[in-house]
Amino acid sequence: MAGSRRPLFWAIVIIVIAAIAYVGYGRWYGRVSASRCGDGVISFGEGCDDRNMRNGDGCNEKCKVEPNWTCAGAPSACSERVVRCGDGVIAPEEACDDGNAFANDGCSDSCQIEPEYLCVGVPSVCKKV
């Protein structure tokens, strides 16, 4: 019985060696590789990947979307987000942004906190104080 298992053992050994050799060969020649920042493939932990590792183009050197940019697709195409009052995102020139452009709700139509209100969060939630 022990002799009949020997060919199976050697077949498994050969398959394992072949698999190790293929993976090693593939990594060496670029055929099998782990995804990494800058390769144009969005992998775990990446918000974008635009095939480069430059800052200032929307997708930074760590493959994170930069502030005031939006990125979509793989490889990522990034565009600068147009900042406007009422979009629910507080830009540097805004004191609040509640997601609308209406006045008298605590955050004015120019995204400034109105008198007698306190606004917190993004988008801003305003309460009369």
TAPEKA-V901497 format. One record per helix or strand. SS is the DSSP state (hx for helix, st for strand). FROM is the first residue (numbers start at 1). LEN is the number of residues. Records with the same first field share a line. If there is no record, write none. Layout:
# TAPEKA-V901497
SS->FROM-LEN + FROM-LEN
This chain:
# TAPEKA-V901497
hx->2-28
st->59-1 + 65-1 + 69-4 + 77-4 + 107-1 + 113-1 + 117-4 + 125-4
